[in-house]
Amino acid sequence: MSAIDYWDHVSRPGEPFAQHPIAWLGFTAASTLTVFAAALGAARLLAKSVLPQLACDVAGIAFAVGLHVLVSGPLWAKIFWPGAAMEFDQPLVPIAFACAIYLAFRALHVCALKATDIIRRRQA
Protein backbone atom coordinates (compact mmCIF):
# COMPACT_ATOMS: atom_id res chain seq x y z
CA MET A 1 0.00 0.00 0.00
CA SER A 2 2.77 2.45 0.85
CA ALA A 3 4.51 1.91 -2.49
CA ILE A 4 1.24 2.50 -4.35
CA ASP A 5 0.52 5.58 -2.25
CA TYR A 6 4.02 6.91 -2.84
CA TRP A 7 3.80 6.41 -6.61
CA ASP A 8 0.30 7.91 -6.73
CA HIS A 9 1.52 11.06 -5.01
CA VAL A 10 4.78 11.59 -6.92
CA SER A 11 3.28 10.82 -10.33
CA ARG A 12 0.93 13.83 -10.28
CA PRO A 13 2.61 16.58 -12.30
CA GLY A 14 2.68 19.96 -10.59
CA GLU A 15 1.76 18.60 -7.16
CA PRO A 16 4.08 19.28 -4.20
CA PHE A 17 4.78 15.55 -3.86
CA ALA A 18 6.08 15.36 -7.43
CA GLN A 19 8.31 18.36 -6.75
CA HIS A 20 9.81 16.72 -3.64
CA PRO A 21 9.90 12.95 -4.31
CA ILE A 22 12.85 12.25 -1.98
CA ALA A 23 11.20 14.10 0.91
CA TRP A 24 7.99 12.18 0.28
CA LEU A 25 9.95 8.92 0.15
CA GLY A 26 11.51 9.69 3.54
CA PHE A 27 8.12 10.53 5.02
CA THR A 28 6.51 7.43 3.53
CA ALA A 29 9.29 5.07 4.67
CA ALA A 30 9.41 6.51 8.20
CA SER A 31 5.63 6.44 8.48
CA THR A 32 5.36 2.86 7.24
CA LEU A 33 8.00 1.62 9.67
CA THR A 34 6.43 3.51 12.56
CA VAL A 35 2.93 2.19 11.89
CA PHE A 36 4.21 -1.37 11.45
CA ALA A 37 6.27 -1.29 14.65
CA ALA A 38 3.49 0.33 16.68
CA ALA A 39 0.84 -2.12 15.45
CA LEU A 40 3.05 -5.14 16.07
CA GLY A 41 4.18 -3.90 19.47
CA ALA A 42 0.68 -3.02 20.66
CA ALA A 43 -0.79 -6.30 19.40
CA ARG A 44 1.94 -8.33 21.10
CA LEU A 45 1.56 -6.40 24.33
CA LEU A 46 -2.22 -6.86 24.28
CA ALA A 47 -1.82 -10.56 23.45
CA LYS A 48 -0.55 -11.04 26.99
CA SER A 49 -3.99 -10.01 28.24
CA VAL A 50 -7.15 -12.09 28.32
CA LEU A 51 -8.44 -10.52 25.10
CA PRO A 52 -8.97 -12.70 22.00
CA GLN A 53 -6.15 -12.45 19.44
CA LEU A 54 -8.39 -10.79 16.84
CA ALA A 55 -9.29 -8.02 19.30
CA CYS A 56 -5.59 -7.55 20.12
CA ASP A 57 -4.71 -7.29 16.43
CA VAL A 58 -7.47 -4.80 15.65
CA ALA A 59 -6.62 -2.70 18.72
CA GLY A 60 -2.96 -2.73 17.67
CA ILE A 61 -3.87 -1.44 14.21
CA ALA A 62 -6.18 1.22 15.66
CA PHE A 63 -3.44 2.36 18.05
CA ALA A 64 -0.80 2.46 15.31
CA VAL A 65 -2.90 4.44 12.86
CA GLY A 66 -4.05 6.81 15.60
CA LEU A 67 -0.46 7.30 16.71
CA HIS A 68 0.55 8.05 13.14
CA VAL A 69 -2.23 10.53 12.48
CA LEU A 70 -1.85 12.36 15.79
CA VAL A 71 1.86 12.08 16.72
CA SER A 72 4.33 10.38 14.40
CA GLY A 73 2.84 11.66 11.12
CA PRO A 74 3.18 15.32 12.11
CA LEU A 75 6.65 14.57 13.52
CA TRP A 76 7.84 12.91 10.29
CA ALA A 77 6.27 15.74 8.30
CA LYS A 78 8.32 18.30 10.26
CA ILE A 79 11.48 16.28 9.68
CA PHE A 80 11.03 15.34 6.01
CA TRP A 81 8.54 17.73 4.42
CA PRO A 82 9.79 21.11 3.19
CA GLY A 83 7.69 24.19 3.67
CA ALA A 84 4.11 24.09 4.87
CA ALA A 85 2.98 21.55 7.42
CA MET A 86 0.86 18.61 6.33
CA GLU A 87 -2.63 18.47 7.75
CA PHE A 88 -3.76 15.33 9.52
CA ASP A 89 -7.47 15.79 10.10
CA GLN A 90 -10.17 13.45 11.35
CA PRO A 91 -8.15 10.67 12.99
CA LEU A 92 -11.17 8.39 13.38
CA VAL A 93 -11.67 8.01 9.62
CA PRO A 94 -8.26 6.42 8.82
CA ILE A 95 -8.46 4.35 12.02
CA ALA A 96 -11.87 2.97 11.02
CA PHE A 97 -10.75 2.29 7.44
CA ALA A 98 -7.56 0.53 8.54
CA CYS A 99 -9.46 -1.69 10.97
CA ALA A 100 -12.15 -2.47 8.39
CA ILE A 101 -9.56 -3.37 5.75
CA TYR A 102 -7.72 -5.60 8.22
CA LEU A 103 -10.95 -7.37 9.19
CA ALA A 104 -11.83 -7.88 5.52
CA PHE A 105 -8.42 -9.46 4.87
CA ARG A 106 -8.81 -11.65 7.95
CA ALA A 107 -12.22 -12.78 6.71
CA LEU A 108 -10.75 -13.62 3.29
CA HIS A 109 -7.96 -15.55 4.99
CA VAL A 110 -10.44 -17.60 7.03
CA CYS A 111 -12.50 -18.33 3.90
CA ALA A 112 -9.37 -19.40 2.02
CA LEU A 113 -8.38 -21.74 4.87
CA LYS A 114 -11.85 -23.30 4.95
CA ALA A 115 -11.89 -23.71 1.16
CA THR A 116 -8.45 -25.34 1.26
CA ASP A 117 -9.61 -27.68 4.01
CA ILE A 118 -12.70 -28.69 2.00
CA ILE A 119 -10.59 -29.35 -1.11
CA ARG A 120 -8.14 -31.49 0.89
CA ARG A 121 -10.95 -33.54 2.40
CA ARG A 122 -12.46 -34.23 -1.03
CA GLN A 123 -9.08 -35.31 -2.38
CA ALA A 124 -8.47 -37.72 0.51
PAZAPA-4460 file (N, C-alpha, C; in steps of 0.05 Angstrom, whole numbers, plus 32768, in hexadecimal, padded with zeros to 4 digits):
% residues 124
    n_x    n_y    n_z   ca_x   ca_y   ca_z    c_x    c_y    c_z   seq   type   mol
   8010   7FE8   8000   8000   8000   8000   8011   8019   8000     1      M     A
   8027   8019   8010   8037   8031   8011   8045   8037   7FF6     2      S     A
   804D   8022   7FE8   805A   8026   7FCE   8046   8032   7FBA     3      A     A
   802E   8028   7FBB   8019   8032   7FA9   8012   804F   7FB0     4      I     A
   8010   8054   7FCA   800A   8070   7FD3   8021   8083   7FCB     5      D     A
   8039   8079   7FCF   8050   808A   7FC7   804F   8090   7FA9     6      Y     A
   804C   807C   7F99   804C   8080   7F7C   8035   8092   7F74     7      W     A
   801D   808E   7F80   8006   809E   7F79   800C   80BC   7F7F     8      D     A
   8019   80C1   7F95   801E   80DD   7F9C   8034   80EA   7F8A     9      H     A
   804A   80DC   7F85   8060   80E8   7F76   805B   80E8   7F58    10      V     A
   8047   80D9   7F4E   8042   80D8   7F31   802E   80EE   7F28    11      S     A
   8025   80FF   7F3A   8013   8115   7F32   8023   812D   7F2B    12      R     A
   8024   8134   7F12   8034   814C   7F0A   802A   8165   7F17    13      P     A
   803D   8175   7F20   8036   818F   7F2C   802E   818E   7F4A    14      G     A
   802A   8177   7F55   8023   8174   7F71   803D   8176   7F82    15      E     A
   803A   817F   7F9B   8052   8182   7FAC   8061   8167   7FB0    16      P     A
   8053   8151   7FAF   8060   8137   7FB3   8072   8131   7F9B    17      F     A
   8069   8138   7F83   807A   8133   7F6B   8092   8145   7F6B    18      A     A
   8090   815D   7F78   80A6   816F   7F79   80BB   8167   7F8E    19      Q     A
   80B2   8157   7FA1   80C4   814E   7FB7   80C2   8130   7FBB    20      H     A
   80CA   8120   7FA7   80C6   8103   7FAA   80D8   80F6   7FBF    21      P     A
   80EF   8101   7FC4   8101   80F5   7FD8   80F6   80FB   7FF4    22      I     A
   80EC   8113   7FF8   80E0   811A   8012   80C8   8109   8017    23      A     A
   80B8   8104   8002   80A0   80F4   8006   80A8   80D7   800B    24      W     A
   80BD   80CD   7FFE   80C7   80B2   8003   80D0   80AF   8020    25      L     A
   80DE   80C3   802B   80E6   80C2   8047   80CE   80C1   8059    26      G     A
   80BB   80D2   8054   80A2   80D3   8064   8094   80B8   8063    27      F     A
   8091   80AE   804B   8082   8095   8047   8090   807D   8054    28      T     A
   80AB   807B   8051   80BA   8065   805D   80B8   8067   807C    29      A     A
   80BD   807F   8087   80BC   8082   80A4   80A0   807C   80AF    30      A     A
   808C   8086   80A1   8071   8081   80AA   806A   8063   80A9    31      S     A
   8071   8056   8093   806B   8039   8091   8078   8029   80A7    32      T     A
   8092   802F   80AC   80A0   8020   80C1   8094   8026   80DD    33      L     A
   808C   803F   80E2   8081   8046   80FB   8066   8038   80FF    34      T     A
   8055   8039   80EB   803B   802C   80EE   803E   800E   80F2    35      V     A
   8050   8001   80E2   8054   7FE5   80E5   805E   7FDE   8101    36      F     A
   8072   7FEC   810B   807D   7FE6   8125   8069   7FEB   813B    37      A     A
   805A   8001   8139   8046   8007   814E   802F   7FF2   814E    38      A     A
   8026   7FEA   8136   8011   7FD6   8135   801A   7FBB   8140    39      A     A
   8032   7FB3   8138   803D   7F99   8141   8042   7F9A   815F    40      L     A
   804E   7FB0   8169   8054   7FB2   8185   803A   7FB2   8196    41      G     A
   8027   7FC2   818E   800E   7FC4   819D   7FFF   7FA9   819D    42      A     A
   7FFE   7F9C   8186   7FF0   7F82   8184   7FFE   7F6D   8195    43      A     A
   8018   7F6D   8195   8027   7F59   81A6   8023   7F5F   81C4    44      R     A
   8023   7F79   81CB   801F   7F80   81E7   8003   7F78   81F0    45      L     A
   7FEF   7F7E   81DF   7FD4   7F77   81E6   7FCF   7F59   81E6    46      L     A
   7FDF   7F4A   81D6   7FDC   7F2D   81D5   7FE1   7F20   81F0    47      A     A
   7FEF   7F2E   8201   7FF5   7F23   821C   7FDD   7F26   822E    48      K     A
   7FC8   7F34   8225   7FB0   7F38   8235   7F9D   7F21   8230    49      S     A
   7F85   7F23   823A   7F71   7F0E   8236   7F60   7F13   821D    50      V     A
   7F66   7F27   820E   7F57   7F2E   81F6   7F5C   7F19   81E0    51      L     A
   7F48   7F14   81CF   7F4D   7F02   81B8   7F61   7F0E   81A5    52      P     A
   7F70   7EFE   8197   7F85   7F07   8185   7F7B   7F1B   8170    53      Q     A
   7F63   7F16   8165   7F58   7F28   8151   7F54   7F44   815D    54      L     A
   7F4A   7F46   8175   7F46   7F60   8182   7F61   7F6D   8187    55      A     A
   7F75   7F5E   818E   7F90   7F69   8192   7F9B   7F74   8178    56      C     A
   7F98   7F65   8163   7FA2   7F6E   8149   7F94   7F88   813F    57      D     A
   7F7A   7F88   8142   7F6B   7FA0   8139   7F71   7FB8   814B    58      V     A
   7F74   7FB4   8164   7F7C   7FCA   8176   7F98   7FD4   8170    59      A     A
   7FAA   7FC2   8169   7FC5   7FC9   8161   7FC5   7FDB   8148    60      G     A
   7FB5   7FD3   8135   7FB3   7FE3   811C   7FA6   7FFF   8122    61      I     A
   7F91   7FFF   8132   7F84   8018   8139   7F98   802B   8148    62      A     A
   7FA7   801F   815A   7FBB   802F   8169   7FD0   803A   8156    63      F     A
   7FDA   8029   8144   7FF0   8031   8132   7FE7   8047   811F    64      A     A
   7FD0   8044   8114   7FC6   8059   8101   7FC0   8073   8110    65      V     A
   7FB4   8070   8128   7FAF   8088   8138   7FC9   8096   8140    66      G     A
   7FDD   8087   8148   7FF7   8092   814E   8003   80A1   8136    67      L     A
   8000   8095   811F   800B   80A1   8107   7FFD   80BB   8100    68      H     A
   7FE3   80BB   8101   7FD3   80D3   80FA   7FD8   80E9   810E    69      V     A
   7FDA   80E3   8127   7FDB   80F7   813C   7FF7   80FF   8144    70      L     A
   800A   80EC   8143   8025   80F2   814E   803B   80EE   813A    71      V     A
   803F   80D5   8131   8057   80D0   8120   8054   80DC   8104    72      S     A
   803C   80DD   80F9   8039   80E9   80DE   8041   8106   80DE    73      G     A
   8037   8116   80F1   8040   8132   80F2   805E   8135   80F8    74      P     A
   8068   8123   8109   8085   8123   810E   8095   811E   80F5    75      L     A
   808E   8109   80E7   809D   8102   80CE   8099   8118   80B9    76      W     A
   8082   8125   80B9   807D   813B   80A6   8090   8152   80AC    77      A     A
   8094   8158   80C6   80A6   816E   80CD   80C3   8167   80C5    78      K     A
   80CA   814E   80C8   80E6   8146   80C2   80EA   8144   80A3    79      I     A
   80D8   8139   8095   80DD   8133   8078   80D0   8147   8065    80      F     A
   80BA   8153   806C   80AB   8163   8058   80B3   8180   8058    81      W     A
   80BC   818A   8041   80C4   81A6   8040   80AC   81B9   803F    82      P     A
   80AF   81CF   804B   809A   81E4   8049   8083   81DF   805C    83      G     A
   806B   81E2   8051   8052   81E2   8061   804E   81C7   806F    84      A     A
   8042   81C8   8086   803C   81AF   8094   8025   819F   8087    85      A     A
   8027   8185   8089   8011   8174   807F   7FFB   8174   8093    86      M     A
   7FE3   8172   8089   7FCB   8171   809B   7FC3   8154   809F    87      E     A
   7FBF   814D   80B8   7FB5   8133   80BE   7F9A   8136   80CD    88      F     A
   7F85   8137   80BE   7F6B   813C   80CA   7F5C   8122   80CE    89      D     A
   7F47   8123   80DF   7F35   810D   80E3   7F42   80F2   80E8    90      Q     A
   7F4E   80EE   80FF   7F5D   80D5   8104   7F4B   80BD   8104    91      P     A
   7F32   80BF   810A   7F21   80A8   810C   7F1C   809B   80F0    92      L     A
   7F1C   80AB   80DB   7F17   80A0   80C0   7F2C   808D   80B8    93      V     A
   7F46   8094   80B8   7F5B   8080   80B0   7F5D   8069   80C4    94      P     A
   7F57   806D   80DD   7F57   8057   80F0   7F41   8043   80E9    95      I     A
   7F29   804D   80E4   7F13   803B   80DC   7F18   802D   80C2    96      A     A
   7F23   803B   80AE   7F29   802E   8095   7F3E   8018   8098    97      F     A
   7F53   801E   80A7   7F69   800B   80AB   7F5E   7FF2   80B9    98      A     A
   7F4E   7FF5   80CD   7F43   7FDE   80DB   7F30   7FCE   80C9    99      C     A
   7F20   7FDC   80BA   7F0D   7FCF   80A8   7F1C   7FBF   8092   100      A     A
   7F31   7FCB   8087   7F41   7FBD   8073   7F4E   7FA4   807F   101      I     A
   7F59   7FA7   8097   7F66   7F90   80A4   7F51   7F7A   80A9   102      Y     A
   7F3A   7F81   80B3   7F25   7F6D   80B8   7F1C   7F5F   809E   103      L     A
   7F1B   7F6E   8088   7F13   7F62   806E   7F29   7F4E   8065   104      A     A
   7F42   7F55   8069   7F58   7F43   8061   7F57   7F2A   8073   105      F     A
   7F52   7F2E   808D   7F50   7F17   809F   7F39   7F05   8097   106      R     A
   7F22   7F10   808F   7F0C   7F00   8086   7F13   7EF1   806D   107      A     A
   7F20   7EFE   805A   7F29   7EF0   8042   7F3C   7ED9   8049   108      L     A
   7F4E   7EDE   805B   7F61   7EC9   8064   7F52   7EB1   8070   109      H     A
   7F3F   7EB6   8081   7F2F   7EA0   808D   7F20   7E91   8077   110      V     A
   7F14   7E9F   8064   7F06   7E91   804E   7F19   7E81   803D   111      C     A
   7F31   7E8B   8038   7F45   7E7C   8028   7F4D   7E63   8038   112      A     A
   7F51   7E65   8052   7F58   7E4D   8061   7F42   7E38   8061   113      L     A
   7F2A   7E41   8064   7F13   7E2E   8063   7F10   7E21   8048   114      K     A
   7F14   7E31   8032   7F12   7E26   8017   7F29   7E11   8013   115      A     A
   7F40   7E18   801C   7F57   7E05   8019   7F52   7DEB   8028   116      T     A
   7F46   7DEE   8040   7F40   7DD6   8050   7F2B   7DC5   8042   117      D     A
   7F17   7DD1   8036   7F02   7DC2   8028   7F0E   7DB4   8010   118      I     A
   7F1F   7DC1   8001   7F2C   7DB5   7FEA   7F3D   7D9D   7FF3   119      I     A
   7F4C   7DA0   8008   7F5D   7D8A   8012   7F4D   7D72   801A   120      R     A
   7F36   7D77   8027   7F25   7D61   8030   7F1A   7D52   8018   121      R     A
   7F12   7D60   8003   7F07   7D53   7FEB   7F1C   7D43   7FDD   122      R     A
   7F35   7D4C   7FDE   7F4A   7D3E   7FD0   7F53   7D25   7FE0   123      Q     A
   7F4E   7D24   7FF9   7F57   7D0E   800A   7F45   7CF6   8008   124      A     A
***
